[in-house]
């Protein structure tokens, strides 16, 4: 399955809404459950969320929360404008979008926005 950074971001936004102490299955309108689970697994691999994945299923998982790193990433990526600028910066400089690259680009974009205040 191909990684979709827009869906990756949407998964983080949905997980952020989970009430403290609860485990929840994430559903996103117009997205396949397999794609949502795959992107949740990527976010878990990156240390951005805490989730459990059912071993014999391509769709079942439960998420609990964003980690500290997940909150930091999402806080920088929440703004559509800053998100678009960070993605453009990554694509212009490297030609690819990676989570690690966006972790570096997002703070730079935020810092540049602060200089324009």
TORPA-4810 file (N, C-alpha, C, O; in nm, 3 decimals):
<nodes>
NODE_1_0.085_-0.118_0.000_0.000_0.000_0.000_0.089_0.124_0.000_0.194_0.126_0.065_X
NODE_2_0.048_0.224_-0.071_0.123_0.349_-0.080_0.090_0.438_0.039_-0.024_0.447_0.082_X
NODE_3_0.193_0.503_0.090_0.173_0.597_0.202_0.112_0.726_0.148_0.157_0.780_0.046_X
NODE_4_0.011_0.775_0.217_-0.059_0.898_0.182_-0.044_0.992_0.301_-0.107_0.971_0.405_X
NODE_5_0.038_1.093_0.287_0.065_1.182_0.400_-0.059_1.260_0.445_-0.069_1.299_0.561_X
NODE_6_-0.153_1.283_0.353_-0.278_1.350_0.393_-0.359_1.258_0.485_-0.412_1.304_0.586_X
NODE_7_-0.369_1.132_0.450_-0.440_1.037_0.535_-0.365_1.017_0.666_-0.428_1.007_0.772_X
NODE_8_-0.235_1.012_0.662_-0.152_1.001_0.782_-0.188_1.113_0.880_-0.209_1.089_0.999_X
NODE_9_-0.194_1.235_0.829_-0.229_1.351_0.911_-0.372_1.340_0.965_-0.397_1.370_1.081_X
NODE_10_-0.466_1.295_0.881_-0.605_1.280_0.923_-0.619_1.177_1.034_-0.699_1.194_1.126_X
NODE_11_-0.541_1.069_1.025_-0.544_0.966_1.130_-0.500_1.028_1.262_-0.562_1.004_1.366_X
NODE_12_-0.394_1.107_1.260_-0.347_1.172_1.384_-0.454_1.265_1.440_-0.475_1.269_1.562_X
NODE_13_-0.520_1.340_1.354_-0.625_1.432_1.399_-0.739_1.355_1.466_-0.790_1.399_1.569_X
NODE_14_-0.778_1.242_1.409_-0.884_1.160_1.467_-0.842_1.102_1.602_-0.920_1.101_1.696_X
NODE_15_-0.721_1.054_1.610_-0.673_0.993_1.735_-0.663_1.097_1.846_-0.684_1.065_1.963_X
NODE_16_-0.632_1.219_1.810_-0.625_1.326_1.910_-0.760_1.347_1.979_-0.763_1.392_2.093_X
NODE_17_-0.869_1.314_1.913_-1.003_1.336_1.968_-1.048_1.228_2.067_-1.153_1.242_2.129_X
NODE_18_-0.971_1.121_2.082_-1.010_1.012_2.171_-1.004_1.060_2.317_-0.902_1.115_2.359_X
NODE_19_-1.111_1.039_2.393_-1.110_1.079_2.534_-1.000_1.004_2.611_-0.972_0.888_2.581_X
NODE_20_-0.940_1.069_2.710_-0.833_1.005_2.788_-0.875_0.870_2.845_-0.986_0.855_2.896_X
NODE_21_-0.786_0.773_2.836_-0.809_0.642_2.894_-0.892_0.547_2.810_-0.914_0.433_2.851_X
NODE_22_-0.939_0.591_2.696_-1.023_0.505_2.612_-0.944_0.453_2.492_-0.849_0.516_2.445_X
NODE_23_-0.985_0.336_2.444_-0.933_0.278_2.320_-1.045_0.291_2.218_-1.161_0.265_2.251_X
NODE_24_-1.013_0.330_2.096_-1.118_0.352_1.998_-1.071_0.312_1.858_-0.954_0.331_1.822_X
NODE_25_-1.161_0.256_1.782_-1.136_0.228_1.641_-1.159_0.357_1.564_-1.259_0.425_1.585_X
NODE_26_-1.069_0.389_1.475_-1.078_0.513_1.399_-1.146_0.486_1.265_-1.110_0.393_1.193_X
NODE_27_-1.242_0.568_1.233_-1.308_0.563_1.102_-1.301_0.702_1.042_-1.323_0.803_1.109_X
NODE_28_-1.270_0.706_0.913_-1.262_0.833_0.842_-1.347_0.819_0.716_-1.326_0.730_0.635_X
NODE_29_-1.441_0.909_0.703_-1.533_0.904_0.590_-1.457_0.900_0.458_-1.359_0.972_0.440_X
NODE_30_-1.504_0.816_0.367_-1.448_0.800_0.233_-1.308_0.739_0.229_-1.239_0.748_0.127_X
NODE_31_-1.265_0.677_0.339_-1.135_0.609_0.342_-1.156_0.462_0.376_-1.236_0.429_0.463_X
NODE_32_-1.085_0.376_0.308_-1.096_0.231_0.331_-1.038_0.196_0.467_-0.934_0.249_0.506_X
NODE_33_-1.105_0.106_0.541_-1.053_0.065_0.672_-0.910_0.010_0.666_-0.832_0.031_0.759_X
NODE_34_-0.876_-0.059_0.557_-0.740_-0.111_0.542_-0.638_0.002_0.533_-0.529_-0.007_0.590_X
NODE_35_-0.673_0.109_0.462_-0.583_0.223_0.448_-0.568_0.297_0.582_-0.458_0.342_0.616_X
NODE_36_-0.677_0.309_0.655_-0.671_0.376_0.786_-0.582_0.297_0.880_-0.496_0.354_0.947_X
NODE_37_-0.601_0.165_0.885_-0.518_0.082_0.972_-0.371_0.092_0.931_-0.284_0.106_1.017_X
NODE_38_-0.342_0.085_0.802_-0.205_0.092_0.754_-0.138_0.222_0.798_-0.023_0.221_0.844_X
NODE_39_-0.208_0.332_0.785_-0.151_0.461_0.823_-0.139_0.475_0.975_-0.048_0.541_1.025_X
NODE_40_-0.231_0.413_1.048_-0.218_0.410_1.194_-0.094_0.328_1.233_-0.023_0.365_1.326_X
NODE_41_-0.069_0.218_1.162_0.051_0.138_1.190_0.177_0.220_1.162_0.274_0.212_1.238_X
NODE_42_0.175_0.297_1.055_0.291_0.382_1.025_0.312_0.485_1.135_0.425_0.510_1.177_X
NODE_43_0.202_0.546_1.183_0.212_0.644_1.291_0.263_0.578_1.418_0.340_0.639_1.493_X
NODE_44_0.220_0.455_1.443_0.269_0.380_1.559_0.418_0.350_1.543_0.496_0.366_1.636_X
NODE_45_0.457_0.304_1.424_0.598_0.277_1.396_0.685_0.401_1.419_0.798_0.391_1.467_X
NODE_46_0.630_0.518_1.384_0.704_0.644_1.399_0.703_0.696_1.542_0.765_0.798_1.571_X
NODE_47_0.632_0.627_1.632_0.625_0.669_1.771_0.532_0.786_1.796_0.545_0.856_1.896_X
NODE_48_0.437_0.809_1.704_0.347_0.923_1.718_0.215_0.889_1.786_0.146_0.978_1.835_X
NODE_49_0.180_0.760_1.791_0.056_0.719_1.856_0.080_0.594_1.939_0.181_0.525_1.926_X
NODE_50_-0.017_0.567_2.026_-0.022_0.440_2.098_-0.145_0.367_2.047_-0.257_0.417_2.056_X
NODE_51_-0.125_0.247_1.992_-0.234_0.170_1.934_-0.206_0.021_1.947_-0.092_-0.020_1.970_X
NODE_52_-0.312_-0.059_1.932_-0.302_-0.205_1.929_-0.362_-0.253_1.798_-0.466_-0.204_1.754_X
NODE_53_-0.294_-0.348_1.736_-0.337_-0.399_1.606_-0.368_-0.547_1.618_-0.285_-0.624_1.666_X
NODE_54_-0.488_-0.587_1.575_-0.528_-0.726_1.582_-0.449_-0.805_1.478_-0.444_-0.768_1.361_X
NODE_55_-0.388_-0.914_1.522_-0.292_-0.989_1.441_-0.350_-1.047_1.313_-0.284_-1.043_1.209_X
NODE_56_-0.469_-1.099_1.316_-0.524_-1.168_1.199_-0.625_-1.083_1.123_-0.720_-1.137_1.066_X
NODE_57_-0.606_-0.954_1.122_-0.701_-0.866_1.055_-0.625_-0.758_0.978_-0.520_-0.711_1.021_X
NODE_58_-0.680_-0.721_0.864_-0.622_-0.612_0.786_-0.690_-0.479_0.816_-0.650_-0.375_0.763_X
NODE_59_-0.794_-0.483_0.902_-0.869_-0.360_0.929_-0.880_-0.326_1.077_-0.895_-0.209_1.112_X
NODE_60_-0.874_-0.425_1.164_-0.903_-0.402_1.306_-0.783_-0.351_1.384_-0.674_-0.408_1.379_X
NODE_61_-0.807_-0.242_1.456_-0.709_-0.187_1.549_-0.783_-0.093_1.643_-0.896_-0.052_1.616_X
NODE_62_-0.718_-0.061_1.752_-0.773_0.037_1.846_-0.661_0.132_1.884_-0.550_0.091_1.916_X
NODE_63_-0.692_0.259_1.880_-0.594_0.362_1.917_-0.631_0.418_2.052_-0.748_0.421_2.090_X
NODE_64_-0.531_0.461_2.125_-0.555_0.516_2.258_-0.523_0.665_2.266_-0.600_0.743_2.323_X
NODE_65_-0.409_0.704_2.209_-0.369_0.844_2.225_-0.253_0.878_2.133_-0.188_0.791_2.075_X
NODE_66_-0.229_1.008_2.121_-0.106_1.057_2.060_0.003_1.053_2.167_-0.025_1.075_2.285_X
NODE_67_0.124_1.027_2.127_0.237_1.038_2.219_0.278_1.187_2.224_0.221_1.270_2.154_X
NODE_68_0.376_1.217_2.307_0.427_1.355_2.311_0.475_1.395_2.172_0.444_1.505_2.124_X
NODE_69_0.551_1.307_2.108_0.600_1.336_1.972_0.485_1.353_1.874_0.491_1.436_1.784_X
NODE_70_0.379_1.275_1.892_0.262_1.288_1.808_0.194_1.423_1.823_0.152_1.483_1.724_X
NODE_71_0.184_1.470_1.945_0.127_1.603_1.969_0.214_1.711_1.907_0.163_1.804_1.845_X
NODE_72_0.345_1.700_1.922_0.436_1.799_1.865_0.421_1.803_1.712_0.412_1.910_1.653_X
NODE_73_0.419_1.684_1.650_0.405_1.677_1.505_0.272_1.736_1.461_0.268_1.820_1.371_X
NODE_74_0.163_1.694_1.526_0.032_1.740_1.484_0.011_1.889_1.511_-0.052_1.957_1.431_X
NODE_75_0.063_1.940_1.621_0.049_2.083_1.648_0.113_2.165_1.536_0.060_2.269_1.498_X
NODE_76_0.227_2.118_1.485_0.292_2.189_1.374_0.218_2.167_1.243_0.217_2.254_1.156_X
NODE_77_0.155_2.049_1.227_0.091_2.013_1.100_-0.057_2.050_1.094_-0.120_2.033_0.989_X
NODE_78_-0.113_2.098_1.202_-0.258_2.123_1.209_-0.305_2.227_1.108_-0.407_2.209_1.042_X
NODE_79_-0.232_2.334_1.095_-0.269_2.441_1.002_-0.254_2.393_0.858_-0.148_2.344_0.819_X
NODE_80_-0.361_2.405_0.780_-0.353_2.365_0.639_-0.244_2.444_0.566_-0.175_2.389_0.480_X
NODE_81_-0.230_2.571_0.598_-0.131_2.656_0.533_0.012_2.610_0.566_0.094_2.594_0.476_X
NODE_82_0.040_2.588_0.694_0.174_2.545_0.734_0.203_2.404_0.682_0.316_2.375_0.641_X
NODE_83_0.103_2.317_0.683_0.117_2.181_0.631_0.156_2.186_0.482_0.248_2.117_0.439_X
NODE_84_0.083_2.268_0.406_0.112_2.279_0.262_0.252_2.334_0.238_0.323_2.289_0.148_X
NODE_85_0.292_2.432_0.317_0.426_2.490_0.301_0.535_2.389_0.336_0.637_2.383_0.268_X
NODE_86_0.514_2.312_0.441_0.613_2.211_0.479_0.624_2.103_0.373_0.734_2.060_0.340_X
NODE_87_0.511_2.059_0.319_0.514_1.958_0.212_0.586_2.013_0.088_0.666_1.943_0.027_X
NODE_88_0.557_2.138_0.052_0.622_2.200_-0.063_0.772_2.211_-0.040_0.852_2.182_-0.130_X
NODE_89_0.810_2.252_0.080_0.953_2.264_0.114_1.023_2.129_0.097_1.132_2.121_0.041_X
NODE_90_0.959_2.024_0.147_1.017_1.890_0.135_1.027_1.846_-0.011_1.132_1.799_-0.055_X
NODE_91_0.919_1.863_-0.084_0.919_1.819_-0.224_1.018_1.899_-0.308_1.085_1.844_-0.394_X
NODE_92_1.026_2.031_-0.282_1.119_2.114_-0.358_1.265_2.078_-0.329_1.349_2.082_-0.418_X
NODE_93_1.294_2.044_-0.204_1.433_2.017_-0.167_1.475_1.872_-0.186_1.592_1.845_-0.213_X
NODE_94_1.381_1.777_-0.172_1.420_1.637_-0.179_1.344_1.556_-0.285_1.391_1.451_-0.329_X
NODE_95_1.228_1.605_-0.324_1.146_1.532_-0.420_1.059_1.424_-0.359_0.986_1.356_-0.430_X
NODE_96_1.066_1.407_-0.226_0.987_1.306_-0.158_0.929_1.363_-0.029_0.978_1.462_0.025_X
NODE_97_0.822_1.297_0.018_0.762_1.333_0.148_0.787_1.218_0.244_0.745_1.105_0.219_X
NODE_98_0.854_1.247_0.353_0.874_1.147_0.457_0.832_1.206_0.590_0.831_1.328_0.608_X
NODE_99_0.798_1.120_0.684_0.760_1.166_0.817_0.879_1.236_0.882_0.865_1.344_0.939_X
NODE_100_0.995_1.175_0.873_1.114_1.235_0.935_1.147_1.370_0.871_1.186_1.463_0.941_X
NODE_101_1.132_1.379_0.740_1.156_1.506_0.673_1.056_1.612_0.715_1.093_1.728_0.735_X
NODE_102_0.929_1.573_0.727_0.827_1.668_0.771_0.850_1.710_0.916_0.819_1.823_0.953_X
NODE_103_0.904_1.620_0.998_0.937_1.656_1.136_1.041_1.768_1.139_1.043_1.850_1.231_X
NODE_104_1.127_1.770_1.039_1.228_1.877_1.029_1.174_2.001_0.962_1.204_2.113_1.004_X
NODE_105_1.093_1.984_0.857_1.042_2.098_0.781_0.936_2.177_0.856_0.933_2.300_0.847_X
NODE_106_0.848_2.108_0.930_0.740_2.178_0.998_0.790_2.284_1.097_0.739_2.397_1.095_X
NODE_107_0.887_2.253_1.183_0.935_2.359_1.273_0.998_2.478_1.199_0.987_2.592_1.244_X
NODE_108_1.063_2.451_1.087_1.121_2.561_1.008_1.012_2.651_0.951_1.026_2.773_0.949_X
NODE_109_0.905_2.590_0.904_0.793_2.667_0.849_0.725_2.748_0.959_0.688_2.863_0.938_X
NODE_110_0.708_2.687_1.075_0.648_2.758_1.189_0.738_2.876_1.229_0.689_2.987_1.252_X
NODE_111_0.867_2.852_1.235_0.962_2.957_1.273_0.957_3.072_1.170_0.958_3.189_1.209_X
NODE_112_0.951_3.040_1.042_0.942_3.143_0.939_0.811_3.222_0.954_0.811_3.344_0.934_X
NODE_113_0.703_3.155_0.987_0.574_3.223_1.006_0.581_3.319_1.124_0.522_3.427_1.120_X
NODE_114_0.654_3.280_1.228_0.668_3.367_1.346_0.745_3.495_1.313_0.719_3.600_1.371_X
NODE_115_0.838_3.486_1.222_0.916_3.604_1.182_0.832_3.705_1.105_0.870_3.822_1.094_X
NODE_116_0.718_3.662_1.051_0.632_3.751_0.975_0.525_3.815_1.061_0.437_3.885_1.009_X
NODE_117_0.530_3.793_1.191_0.430_3.854_1.280_0.460_3.999_1.307_0.387_4.065_1.379_X
</nodes>
